[in-house]
Amino acid sequence: MEKKGHFLRKIAGLLAVVMLLAMCAGCGQKPVQPEKPVEPDTTDTEQPTDIVLIQPDDAEVPVDFETAQKAWPDAYAYIKIPGASNMAIREGNFLVQRPGDDDYYLYRDLDGKDNKAGTMYTQASFNKPDMSDPVTLIYGHNMRDGSMFAALHKFEDEDFFNDHDTVVIYTPTQRLTYTIFAAYPRDDAHLMRKFDYSSAEGRQAFLDEIATHTDGHFRDVELTTDSNIITLSTCIGSADDQRYIVQAVLTEAAPVQG
């Protein structure tokens, strides 16, 4: 019995030592806690969709270009067609241009995300963003919800055409006022490739071609080979091979304060 008791005491002593070593091995360590998700630091992150760009109507320039171009570097101008393009700013009142990819914004929004409505744009291969070319071609989709250039089709109504004659384009340095002189359907030929606008003869050919259209509405204004003309182009839903065109000539250029 004495030997058996001695053996049990040895076993108990060994167990005590093992437990003590285990406790010591864990000293100084904190219990493992589940990792908390790391929240992104948004202090300096641009939030373009939250930027309010529209300034009061009586402002000299209705757009904060400095803020806009931080979010959308390709945005270079802002277009207003009183009574025709009174749309939310993110539906396309900015004009954009992507050098090296003329049709980048055909199906992309201002953020460069896929969007079937696209953005109003010009092509860098043919037009400069300072609006100084003799002819500037501006594209915009004819959207069913009335956004983009769908409102151009309002000019099909003669009374509307007669009552609305102005397009205004703002750049960071200028307020450009254009007088609308024509609105009509035409074929889908690329107008920037069809004529040589670098020569007076080519510009005259462009003006002569406009005069051949009789199935639209026209305003009697002076046009010369020195005129600065914008052409707004959109689709015609029932005719894939045609475009609806609104054209306007520059009648006033005023500098604005930066």
PyRosetta script that sets phi, psi and omega in degrees:
from pyrosetta import init, pose_from_sequence

init()
pose = pose_from_sequence("MEKKGHFLRKIAGLLAVVMLLAMCAGCGQKPVQPEKPVEPDTTDTEQPTDIVLIQPDDAEVPVDFETAQKAWPDAYAYIKIPGASNMAIREGNFLVQRPGDDDYYLYRDLDGKDNKAGTMYTQASFNKPDMSDPVTLIYGHNMRDGSMFAALHKFEDEDFFNDHDTVVIYTPTQRLTYTIFAAYPRDDAHLMRKFDYSSAEGRQAFLDEIATHTDGHFRDVELTTDSNIITLSTCIGSADDQRYIVQAVLTEAAPVQG")
pose.set_psi(1, -36.9)
pose.set_omega(1, -179.6)
pose.set_phi(2, -66.1)
pose.set_psi(2, -38.8)
pose.set_omega(2, 178.4)
pose.set_phi(3, -65.8)
pose.set_psi(3, -39.2)
pose.set_omega(3, -179.4)
pose.set_phi(4, -64.7)
pose.set_psi(4, -40.7)
pose.set_omega(4, 179.2)
pose.set_phi(5, -65.3)
pose.set_psi(5, -38.9)
pose.set_omega(5, 178.3)
pose.set_phi(6, -61.6)
pose.set_psi(6, -41.5)
pose.set_omega(6, 179.7)
pose.set_phi(7, -62.9)
pose.set_psi(7, -42.5)
pose.set_omega(7, -179.9)
pose.set_phi(8, -65.9)
pose.set_psi(8, -35.3)
pose.set_omega(8, 178.6)
pose.set_phi(9, -67.0)
pose.set_psi(9, -35.6)
pose.set_omega(9, 178.7)
pose.set_phi(10, -66.2)
pose.set_psi(10, -41.2)
pose.set_omega(10, 178.9)
pose.set_phi(11, -63.3)
pose.set_psi(11, -44.8)
pose.set_omega(11, -179.6)
pose.set_phi(12, -62.0)
pose.set_psi(12, -39.3)
pose.set_omega(12, 179.2)
pose.set_phi(13, -63.9)
pose.set_psi(13, -41.6)
pose.set_omega(13, 178.5)
pose.set_phi(14, -63.0)
pose.set_psi(14, -41.5)
pose.set_omega(14, 178.7)
pose.set_phi(15, -62.7)
pose.set_psi(15, -38.9)
pose.set_omega(15, 179.4)
pose.set_phi(16, -63.4)
pose.set_psi(16, -41.8)
pose.set_omega(16, 179.1)
pose.set_phi(17, -62.5)
pose.set_psi(17, -44.3)
pose.set_omega(17, -179.9)
pose.set_phi(18, -60.2)
pose.set_psi(18, -44.8)
pose.set_omega(18, -179.7)
pose.set_phi(19, -63.6)
pose.set_psi(19, -38.7)
pose.set_omega(19, 179.4)
pose.set_phi(20, -65.2)
pose.set_psi(20, -42.6)
pose.set_omega(20, 178.2)
pose.set_phi(21, -62.6)
pose.set_psi(21, -39.2)
pose.set_omega(21, 179.6)
pose.set_phi(22, -63.4)
pose.set_psi(22, -40.1)
pose.set_omega(22, 179.4)
pose.set_phi(23, -66.1)
pose.set_psi(23, -40.0)
pose.set_omega(23, -180.0)
pose.set_phi(24, -66.3)
pose.set_psi(24, -34.9)
pose.set_omega(24, -178.5)
pose.set_phi(25, -63.2)
pose.set_psi(25, -25.7)
pose.set_omega(25, -178.4)
pose.set_phi(26, -94.3)
pose.set_psi(26, 2.2)
pose.set_omega(26, -177.3)
pose.set_phi(27, -68.6)
pose.set_psi(27, 141.7)
pose.set_omega(27, 177.5)
pose.set_phi(28, 81.3)
pose.set_psi(28, -3.8)
pose.set_omega(28, -179.9)
pose.set_phi(29, -106.1)
pose.set_psi(29, 135.8)
pose.set_omega(29, 176.9)
pose.set_phi(30, -84.7)
pose.set_psi(30, 150.7)
pose.set_omega(30, 176.7)
pose.set_phi(31, -59.1)
pose.set_psi(31, 141.8)
pose.set_omega(31, 178.7)
pose.set_phi(32, -70.6)
pose.set_psi(32, 124.6)
pose.set_omega(32, -179.9)
pose.set_phi(33, -108.5)
pose.set_psi(33, 148.5)
pose.set_omega(33, 175.4)
pose.set_phi(34, -59.5)
pose.set_psi(34, 137.2)
pose.set_omega(34, -179.5)
pose.set_phi(35, -69.4)
pose.set_psi(35, 133.7)
pose.set_omega(35, 175.6)
pose.set_phi(36, -79.7)
pose.set_psi(36, 144.3)
pose.set_omega(36, 177.4)
pose.set_phi(37, -63.4)
pose.set_psi(37, 137.3)
pose.set_omega(37, -179.6)
pose.set_phi(38, -78.9)
pose.set_psi(38, 120.6)
pose.set_omega(38, 179.3)
pose.set_phi(39, -84.3)
pose.set_psi(39, 132.0)
pose.set_omega(39, -178.2)
pose.set_phi(40, -65.9)
pose.set_psi(40, 144.4)
pose.set_omega(40, 176.3)
pose.set_phi(41, -82.9)
pose.set_psi(41, 111.0)
pose.set_omega(41, -176.6)
pose.set_phi(42, -103.4)
pose.set_psi(42, 14.5)
pose.set_omega(42, -176.0)
pose.set_phi(43, -57.1)
pose.set_psi(43, -45.5)
pose.set_omega(43, -175.9)
pose.set_phi(44, -109.5)
pose.set_psi(44, 13.9)
pose.set_omega(44, -176.9)
pose.set_phi(45, -85.2)
pose.set_psi(45, 131.9)
pose.set_omega(45, 177.4)
pose.set_phi(46, -67.5)
pose.set_psi(46, 139.7)
pose.set_omega(46, 176.3)
pose.set_phi(47, -124.2)
pose.set_psi(47, 72.4)
pose.set_omega(47, -171.1)
pose.set_phi(48, -58.7)
pose.set_psi(48, -33.0)
pose.set_omega(48, -176.7)
pose.set_phi(49, -72.5)
pose.set_psi(49, -12.2)
pose.set_omega(49, -179.4)
pose.set_phi(50, -102.6)
pose.set_psi(50, -3.0)
pose.set_omega(50, -176.7)
pose.set_phi(51, -74.6)
pose.set_psi(51, 128.3)
pose.set_omega(51, 176.2)
pose.set_phi(52, -93.0)
pose.set_psi(52, 113.9)
pose.set_omega(52, -173.7)
pose.set_phi(53, -103.8)
pose.set_psi(53, -24.5)
pose.set_omega(53, -176.6)
pose.set_phi(54, -72.4)
pose.set_psi(54, 129.0)
pose.set_omega(54, 175.4)
pose.set_phi(55, -102.0)
pose.set_psi(55, 171.1)
pose.set_omega(55, -179.5)
pose.set_phi(56, -54.6)
pose.set_psi(56, 152.0)
pose.set_omega(56, -175.8)
pose.set_phi(57, -58.8)
pose.set_psi(57, -28.6)
pose.set_omega(57, -176.6)
pose.set_phi(58, -87.3)
pose.set_psi(58, 4.5)
pose.set_omega(58, 178.3)
pose.set_phi(59, -69.4)
pose.set_psi(59, 148.6)
pose.set_omega(59, -179.7)
pose.set_phi(60, -61.8)
pose.set_psi(60, -40.3)
pose.set_omega(60, 174.7)
pose.set_phi(61, -127.6)
pose.set_psi(61, 123.1)
pose.set_omega(61, -174.3)
pose.set_phi(62, -81.0)
pose.set_psi(62, 12.9)
pose.set_omega(62, -175.4)
pose.set_phi(63, -135.3)
pose.set_psi(63, 137.6)
pose.set_omega(63, 172.6)
pose.set_phi(64, -88.5)
pose.set_psi(64, 89.2)
pose.set_omega(64, -174.6)
pose.set_phi(65, -63.6)
pose.set_psi(65, -35.2)
pose.set_omega(65, -178.8)
pose.set_phi(66, -61.3)
pose.set_psi(66, -44.1)
pose.set_omega(66, 178.7)
pose.set_phi(67, -69.7)
pose.set_psi(67, -43.3)
pose.set_omega(67, -177.4)
pose.set_phi(68, -61.3)
pose.set_psi(68, -43.0)
pose.set_omega(68, -175.0)
pose.set_phi(69, -75.7)
pose.set_psi(69, -15.9)
pose.set_omega(69, 170.6)
pose.set_phi(70, -70.4)
pose.set_psi(70, -37.6)
pose.set_omega(70, 179.5)
pose.set_phi(71, -82.5)
pose.set_psi(71, -39.6)
pose.set_omega(71, -175.1)
pose.set_phi(72, -130.4)
pose.set_psi(72, 84.7)
pose.set_omega(72, -174.4)
pose.set_phi(73, -59.4)
pose.set_psi(73, -23.9)
pose.set_omega(73, -178.5)
pose.set_phi(74, -82.6)
pose.set_psi(74, -7.6)
pose.set_omega(74, 179.7)
pose.set_phi(75, -76.0)
pose.set_psi(75, 125.5)
pose.set_omega(75, -176.5)
pose.set_phi(76, -126.4)
pose.set_psi(76, -12.2)
pose.set_omega(76, -178.6)
pose.set_phi(77, -155.9)
pose.set_psi(77, 169.7)
pose.set_omega(77, -178.7)
pose.set_phi(78, -136.6)
pose.set_psi(78, 128.0)
pose.set_omega(78, -173.9)
pose.set_phi(79, -111.7)
pose.set_psi(79, 139.2)
pose.set_omega(79, 174.8)
pose.set_phi(80, -130.8)
pose.set_psi(80, 131.8)
pose.set_omega(80, 172.0)
pose.set_phi(81, -119.4)
pose.set_psi(81, 95.6)
pose.set_omega(81, -174.9)
pose.set_phi(82, -51.1)
pose.set_psi(82, 125.4)
pose.set_omega(82, 178.7)
pose.set_phi(83, 83.6)
pose.set_psi(83, -7.7)
pose.set_omega(83, -177.1)
pose.set_phi(84, -124.0)
pose.set_psi(84, -33.0)
pose.set_omega(84, -176.6)
pose.set_phi(85, -123.4)
pose.set_psi(85, 42.2)
pose.set_omega(85, 178.1)
pose.set_phi(86, -79.7)
pose.set_psi(86, 76.2)
pose.set_omega(86, -174.0)
pose.set_phi(87, -118.9)
pose.set_psi(87, 161.2)
pose.set_omega(87, 175.3)
pose.set_phi(88, -60.0)
pose.set_psi(88, 144.1)
pose.set_omega(88, -173.4)
pose.set_phi(89, -60.2)
pose.set_psi(89, -34.8)
pose.set_omega(89, -177.6)
pose.set_phi(90, -81.3)
pose.set_psi(90, 0.8)
pose.set_omega(90, 174.3)
pose.set_phi(91, -93.7)
pose.set_psi(91, 2.5)
pose.set_omega(91, 167.9)
pose.set_phi(92, 125.2)
pose.set_psi(92, 21.9)
pose.set_omega(92, 178.2)
pose.set_phi(93, -76.2)
pose.set_psi(93, -14.5)
pose.set_omega(93, 172.5)
pose.set_phi(94, -76.2)
pose.set_psi(94, 146.3)
pose.set_omega(94, 169.6)
pose.set_phi(95, -100.6)
pose.set_psi(95, 134.8)
pose.set_omega(95, -178.0)
pose.set_phi(96, -128.6)
pose.set_psi(96, 163.8)
pose.set_omega(96, 178.9)
pose.set_phi(97, -154.3)
pose.set_psi(97, 133.0)
pose.set_omega(97, -179.9)
pose.set_phi(98, -117.1)
pose.set_psi(98, 100.4)
pose.set_omega(98, 177.3)
pose.set_phi(99, -57.0)
pose.set_psi(99, 134.7)
pose.set_omega(99, 179.1)
pose.set_phi(100, 91.9)
pose.set_psi(100, -12.4)
pose.set_omega(100, 178.8)
pose.set_phi(101, -148.9)
pose.set_psi(101, 85.5)
pose.set_omega(101, -171.4)
pose.set_phi(102, -56.8)
pose.set_psi(102, -35.1)
pose.set_omega(102, -175.5)
pose.set_phi(103, -108.6)
pose.set_psi(103, 26.9)
pose.set_omega(103, -178.8)
pose.set_phi(104, -56.5)
pose.set_psi(104, -39.4)
pose.set_omega(104, -175.0)
pose.set_phi(105, -93.8)
pose.set_psi(105, 10.6)
pose.set_omega(105, 178.7)
pose.set_phi(106, -58.6)
pose.set_psi(106, -43.2)
pose.set_omega(106, 178.8)
pose.set_phi(107, -129.6)
pose.set_psi(107, 37.6)
pose.set_omega(107, 175.2)
pose.set_phi(108, -133.0)
pose.set_psi(108, 147.4)
pose.set_omega(108, 177.1)
pose.set_phi(109, -87.1)
pose.set_psi(109, -174.6)
pose.set_omega(109, -176.7)
pose.set_phi(110, -60.1)
pose.set_psi(110, -29.3)
pose.set_omega(110, 179.7)
pose.set_phi(111, -82.5)
pose.set_psi(111, -0.5)
pose.set_omega(111, -178.4)
pose.set_phi(112, 81.2)
pose.set_psi(112, 11.9)
pose.set_omega(112, 179.5)
pose.set_phi(113, -89.7)
pose.set_psi(113, 148.6)
pose.set_omega(113, 179.4)
pose.set_phi(114, -57.3)
pose.set_psi(114, 128.9)
pose.set_omega(114, -178.9)
pose.set_phi(115, -158.8)
pose.set_psi(115, 121.8)
pose.set_omega(115, -175.8)
pose.set_phi(116, -65.2)
pose.set_psi(116, -19.6)
pose.set_omega(116, 178.0)
pose.set_phi(117, -76.8)
pose.set_psi(117, -20.1)
pose.set_omega(117, -179.7)
pose.set_phi(118, 62.4)
pose.set_psi(118, -156.1)
pose.set_omega(118, 178.9)
pose.set_phi(119, -143.4)
pose.set_psi(119, 151.9)
pose.set_omega(119, 175.1)
pose.set_phi(120, -66.1)
pose.set_psi(120, 129.3)
pose.set_omega(120, -173.4)
pose.set_phi(121, -149.5)
pose.set_psi(121, 162.0)
pose.set_omega(121, 170.6)
pose.set_phi(122, -120.2)
pose.set_psi(122, 167.9)
pose.set_omega(122, -176.8)
pose.set_phi(123, -106.9)
pose.set_psi(123, 123.4)
pose.set_omega(123, -175.6)
pose.set_phi(124, -64.2)
pose.set_psi(124, -22.8)
pose.set_omega(124, 179.1)
pose.set_phi(125, -68.9)
pose.set_psi(125, -18.2)
pose.set_omega(125, -174.6)
pose.set_phi(126, -124.0)
pose.set_psi(126, -25.9)
pose.set_omega(126, -174.4)
pose.set_phi(127, -132.3)
pose.set_psi(127, 143.9)
pose.set_omega(127, 176.3)
pose.set_phi(128, -90.3)
pose.set_psi(128, 148.5)
pose.set_omega(128, -177.9)
pose.set_phi(129, -73.5)
pose.set_psi(129, -5.4)
pose.set_omega(129, 178.6)
pose.set_phi(130, -87.0)
pose.set_psi(130, 3.9)
pose.set_omega(130, 176.3)
pose.set_phi(131, 64.9)
pose.set_psi(131, 25.8)
pose.set_omega(131, -176.2)
pose.set_phi(132, -92.5)
pose.set_psi(132, -6.5)
pose.set_omega(132, -177.9)
pose.set_phi(133, -69.3)
pose.set_psi(133, 150.5)
pose.set_omega(133, 178.2)
pose.set_phi(134, -61.0)
pose.set_psi(134, -31.2)
pose.set_omega(134, 176.0)
pose.set_phi(135, -137.4)
pose.set_psi(135, 126.0)
pose.set_omega(135, 176.1)
pose.set_phi(136, -118.3)
pose.set_psi(136, 127.3)
pose.set_omega(136, -178.8)
pose.set_phi(137, -104.0)
pose.set_psi(137, 120.8)
pose.set_omega(137, -176.9)
pose.set_phi(138, -113.9)
pose.set_psi(138, 126.8)
pose.set_omega(138, -178.1)
pose.set_phi(139, -102.9)
pose.set_psi(139, 146.8)
pose.set_omega(139, 173.2)
pose.set_phi(140, -160.7)
pose.set_psi(140, 140.9)
pose.set_omega(140, -178.2)
pose.set_phi(141, -71.8)
pose.set_psi(141, 154.5)
pose.set_omega(141, 174.6)
pose.set_phi(142, -95.9)
pose.set_psi(142, 88.4)
pose.set_omega(142, -173.7)
pose.set_phi(143, -88.9)
pose.set_psi(143, 142.3)
pose.set_omega(143, -178.6)
pose.set_phi(144, -62.7)
pose.set_psi(144, -28.0)
pose.set_omega(144, -178.8)
pose.set_phi(145, -82.2)
pose.set_psi(145, 5.0)
pose.set_omega(145, 177.2)
pose.set_phi(146, 88.7)
pose.set_psi(146, -0.8)
pose.set_omega(146, -178.5)
pose.set_phi(147, -82.8)
pose.set_psi(147, 177.6)
pose.set_omega(147, -177.6)
pose.set_phi(148, 57.1)
pose.set_psi(148, -130.3)
pose.set_omega(148, -177.2)
pose.set_phi(149, -97.7)
pose.set_psi(149, 17.4)
pose.set_omega(149, 177.8)
pose.set_phi(150, -58.5)
pose.set_psi(150, -32.4)
pose.set_omega(150, -177.9)
pose.set_phi(151, -66.5)
pose.set_psi(151, -15.1)
pose.set_omega(151, 177.3)
pose.set_phi(152, -60.5)
pose.set_psi(152, -28.9)
pose.set_omega(152, -178.5)
pose.set_phi(153, -67.5)
pose.set_psi(153, -12.0)
pose.set_omega(153, 173.8)
pose.set_phi(154, -62.7)
pose.set_psi(154, -25.9)
pose.set_omega(154, -178.8)
pose.set_phi(155, -73.2)
pose.set_psi(155, -5.7)
pose.set_omega(155, 173.3)
pose.set_phi(156, -67.4)
pose.set_psi(156, -24.1)
pose.set_omega(156, 177.1)
pose.set_phi(157, -82.5)
pose.set_psi(157, 123.7)
pose.set_omega(157, -174.6)
pose.set_phi(158, -61.0)
pose.set_psi(158, -40.7)
pose.set_omega(158, 179.6)
pose.set_phi(159, -63.6)
pose.set_psi(159, -41.1)
pose.set_omega(159, 178.7)
pose.set_phi(160, -63.9)
pose.set_psi(160, -43.3)
pose.set_omega(160, 178.3)
pose.set_phi(161, -58.9)
pose.set_psi(161, -44.2)
pose.set_omega(161, -178.2)
pose.set_phi(162, -67.3)
pose.set_psi(162, -29.3)
pose.set_omega(162, -176.1)
pose.set_phi(163, -90.9)
pose.set_psi(163, -11.1)
pose.set_omega(163, -176.6)
pose.set_phi(164, -130.5)
pose.set_psi(164, 111.8)
pose.set_omega(164, -173.5)
pose.set_phi(165, -127.9)
pose.set_psi(165, 13.6)
pose.set_omega(165, -171.1)
pose.set_phi(166, -127.8)
pose.set_psi(166, 137.8)
pose.set_omega(166, 168.3)
pose.set_phi(167, -124.7)
pose.set_psi(167, 134.8)
pose.set_omega(167, 177.5)
pose.set_phi(168, -120.6)
pose.set_psi(168, 131.2)
pose.set_omega(168, 175.8)
pose.set_phi(169, -122.4)
pose.set_psi(169, 127.3)
pose.set_omega(169, 177.7)
pose.set_phi(170, -104.1)
pose.set_psi(170, 136.6)
pose.set_omega(170, 168.8)
pose.set_phi(171, -119.6)
pose.set_psi(171, 173.8)
pose.set_omega(171, 178.9)
pose.set_phi(172, -59.4)
pose.set_psi(172, -18.0)
pose.set_omega(172, -175.6)
pose.set_phi(173, -122.6)
pose.set_psi(173, -10.7)
pose.set_omega(173, -173.6)
pose.set_phi(174, -139.6)
pose.set_psi(174, 152.9)
pose.set_omega(174, 168.0)
pose.set_phi(175, -114.9)
pose.set_psi(175, 111.5)
pose.set_omega(175, -174.1)
pose.set_phi(176, -106.7)
pose.set_psi(176, 122.7)
pose.set_omega(176, -179.8)
pose.set_phi(177, -109.9)
pose.set_psi(177, 127.7)
pose.set_omega(177, -178.2)
pose.set_phi(178, -118.3)
pose.set_psi(178, 146.7)
pose.set_omega(178, 175.3)
pose.set_phi(179, -103.9)
pose.set_psi(179, 124.0)
pose.set_omega(179, -179.9)
pose.set_phi(180, -71.4)
pose.set_psi(180, 128.8)
pose.set_omega(180, -179.5)
pose.set_phi(181, -122.4)
pose.set_psi(181, -8.7)
pose.set_omega(181, -178.0)
pose.set_phi(182, -155.9)
pose.set_psi(182, 143.9)
pose.set_omega(182, 173.1)
pose.set_phi(183, -148.1)
pose.set_psi(183, 118.4)
pose.set_omega(183, -172.9)
pose.set_phi(184, -163.7)
pose.set_psi(184, 159.2)
pose.set_omega(184, 173.2)
pose.set_phi(185, -85.2)
pose.set_psi(185, 150.8)
pose.set_omega(185, 177.4)
pose.set_phi(186, -153.6)
pose.set_psi(186, 176.0)
pose.set_omega(186, 179.0)
pose.set_phi(187, -71.2)
pose.set_psi(187, 172.9)
pose.set_omega(187, -174.7)
pose.set_phi(188, -93.8)
pose.set_psi(188, 22.4)
pose.set_omega(188, 176.5)
pose.set_phi(189, -58.9)
pose.set_psi(189, 142.1)
pose.set_omega(189, 179.1)
pose.set_phi(190, -74.3)
pose.set_psi(190, 107.6)
pose.set_omega(190, -173.1)
pose.set_phi(191, -66.1)
pose.set_psi(191, -24.4)
pose.set_omega(191, -179.7)
pose.set_phi(192, -78.8)
pose.set_psi(192, -21.0)
pose.set_omega(192, 176.5)
pose.set_phi(193, -93.3)
pose.set_psi(193, -21.8)
pose.set_omega(193, -172.2)
pose.set_phi(194, -73.5)
pose.set_psi(194, -27.9)
pose.set_omega(194, -175.9)
pose.set_phi(195, -128.8)
pose.set_psi(195, 153.3)
pose.set_omega(195, 176.8)
pose.set_phi(196, -95.6)
pose.set_psi(196, 96.6)
pose.set_omega(196, -175.6)
pose.set_phi(197, -78.8)
pose.set_psi(197, -4.5)
pose.set_omega(197, 178.7)
pose.set_phi(198, -78.0)
pose.set_psi(198, -13.0)
pose.set_omega(198, 179.8)
pose.set_phi(199, -118.3)
pose.set_psi(199, 151.9)
pose.set_omega(199, 177.6)
pose.set_phi(200, -62.4)
pose.set_psi(200, -35.4)
pose.set_omega(200, 179.0)
pose.set_phi(201, -64.2)
pose.set_psi(201, -41.7)
pose.set_omega(201, 179.0)
pose.set_phi(202, -66.3)
pose.set_psi(202, -39.4)
pose.set_omega(202, 178.7)
pose.set_phi(203, -68.5)
pose.set_psi(203, -35.4)
pose.set_omega(203, 177.0)
pose.set_phi(204, -67.4)
pose.set_psi(204, -37.8)
pose.set_omega(204, 177.1)
pose.set_phi(205, -62.0)
pose.set_psi(205, -37.3)
pose.set_omega(205, 176.6)
pose.set_phi(206, -63.1)
pose.set_psi(206, -46.3)
pose.set_omega(206, 179.3)
pose.set_phi(207, -65.1)
pose.set_psi(207, -40.0)
pose.set_omega(207, 179.8)
pose.set_phi(208, -64.1)
pose.set_psi(208, -36.9)
pose.set_omega(208, -179.7)
pose.set_phi(209, -66.8)
pose.set_psi(209, -37.4)
pose.set_omega(209, 177.2)
pose.set_phi(210, -59.6)
pose.set_psi(210, -39.9)
pose.set_omega(210, -177.3)
pose.set_phi(211, -66.2)
pose.set_psi(211, -16.0)
pose.set_omega(211, 179.9)
pose.set_phi(212, -79.4)
pose.set_psi(212, -13.6)
pose.set_omega(212, -179.0)
pose.set_phi(213, -86.3)
pose.set_psi(213, 128.6)
pose.set_omega(213, -177.8)
pose.set_phi(214, -124.2)
pose.set_psi(214, -2.7)
pose.set_omega(214, -175.3)
pose.set_phi(215, -100.3)
pose.set_psi(215, 36.2)
pose.set_omega(215, 177.3)
pose.set_phi(216, -141.3)
pose.set_psi(216, -152.7)
pose.set_omega(216, 177.9)
pose.set_phi(217, -122.7)
pose.set_psi(217, 141.1)
pose.set_omega(217, -173.4)
pose.set_phi(218, -138.4)
pose.set_psi(218, 149.4)
pose.set_omega(218, 179.6)
pose.set_phi(219, -121.6)
pose.set_psi(219, 138.8)
pose.set_omega(219, -176.8)
pose.set_phi(220, -79.7)
pose.set_psi(220, 99.9)
pose.set_omega(220, 176.3)
pose.set_phi(221, -131.6)
pose.set_psi(221, 159.3)
pose.set_omega(221, -179.4)
pose.set_phi(222, -77.7)
pose.set_psi(222, 125.8)
pose.set_omega(222, 177.0)
pose.set_phi(223, -126.7)
pose.set_psi(223, 131.4)
pose.set_omega(223, 177.3)
pose.set_phi(224, -133.5)
pose.set_psi(224, 175.3)
pose.set_omega(224, 178.9)
pose.set_phi(225, -70.3)
pose.set_psi(225, -8.8)
pose.set_omega(225, 176.6)
pose.set_phi(226, -97.2)
pose.set_psi(226, 0.0)
pose.set_omega(226, -178.5)
pose.set_phi(227, -68.4)
pose.set_psi(227, 152.0)
pose.set_omega(227, 174.3)
pose.set_phi(228, -107.8)
pose.set_psi(228, 112.9)
pose.set_omega(228, -170.4)
pose.set_phi(229, -119.7)
pose.set_psi(229, 138.6)
pose.set_omega(229, 170.5)
pose.set_phi(230, -109.5)
pose.set_psi(230, 142.0)
pose.set_omega(230, 176.2)
pose.set_phi(231, -120.2)
pose.set_psi(231, 117.0)
pose.set_omega(231, 177.6)
pose.set_phi(232, -96.8)
pose.set_psi(232, 125.4)
pose.set_omega(232, -172.4)
pose.set_phi(233, -125.4)
pose.set_psi(233, 133.4)
pose.set_omega(233, 175.5)
pose.set_phi(234, -142.7)
pose.set_psi(234, 169.4)
pose.set_omega(234, -176.9)
pose.set_phi(235, -78.9)
pose.set_psi(235, 160.9)
pose.set_omega(235, 169.8)
pose.set_phi(236, -113.1)
pose.set_psi(236, 116.3)
pose.set_omega(236, -171.1)
pose.set_phi(237, -54.3)
pose.set_psi(237, -36.5)
pose.set_omega(237, -175.5)
pose.set_phi(238, -89.9)
pose.set_psi(238, -0.9)
pose.set_omega(238, -176.1)
pose.set_phi(239, -143.3)
pose.set_psi(239, 98.4)
pose.set_omega(239, -177.3)
pose.set_phi(240, -65.7)
pose.set_psi(240, -23.7)
pose.set_omega(240, -176.4)
pose.set_phi(241, -97.3)
pose.set_psi(241, 16.3)
pose.set_omega(241, 178.1)
pose.set_phi(242, -130.8)
pose.set_psi(242, 162.4)
pose.set_omega(242, 177.0)
pose.set_phi(243, -133.6)
pose.set_psi(243, 151.4)
pose.set_omega(243, 173.2)
pose.set_phi(244, -101.1)
pose.set_psi(244, 129.5)
pose.set_omega(244, -170.5)
pose.set_phi(245, -117.5)
pose.set_psi(245, 134.8)
pose.set_omega(245, 167.7)
pose.set_phi(246, -123.4)
pose.set_psi(246, 126.4)
pose.set_omega(246, -176.4)
pose.set_phi(247, -121.4)
pose.set_psi(247, 144.3)
pose.set_omega(247, -177.5)
pose.set_phi(248, -144.6)
pose.set_psi(248, 150.2)
pose.set_omega(248, -177.8)
pose.set_phi(249, -112.6)
pose.set_psi(249, 141.1)
pose.set_omega(249, 179.8)
pose.set_phi(250, -66.0)
pose.set_psi(250, 125.8)
pose.set_omega(250, 179.4)
pose.set_phi(251, -120.5)
pose.set_psi(251, -12.5)
pose.set_omega(251, 177.5)
pose.set_phi(252, -156.2)
pose.set_psi(252, 134.0)
pose.set_omega(252, 175.6)
pose.set_phi(253, -128.8)
pose.set_psi(253, 117.0)
pose.set_omega(253, -176.6)
pose.set_phi(254, -122.6)
pose.set_psi(254, 132.0)
pose.set_omega(254, 176.4)
pose.set_phi(255, -70.0)
pose.set_psi(255, 151.3)
pose.set_omega(255, 177.2)
pose.set_phi(256, -124.6)
pose.set_psi(256, 156.5)
pose.set_omega(256, 178.9)
pose.set_phi(257, -77.0)
pose.set_psi(257, 135.2)
pose.set_omega(257, 179.7)
pose.set_phi(258, -76.1)
pose.dump_pdb("model.pdb")
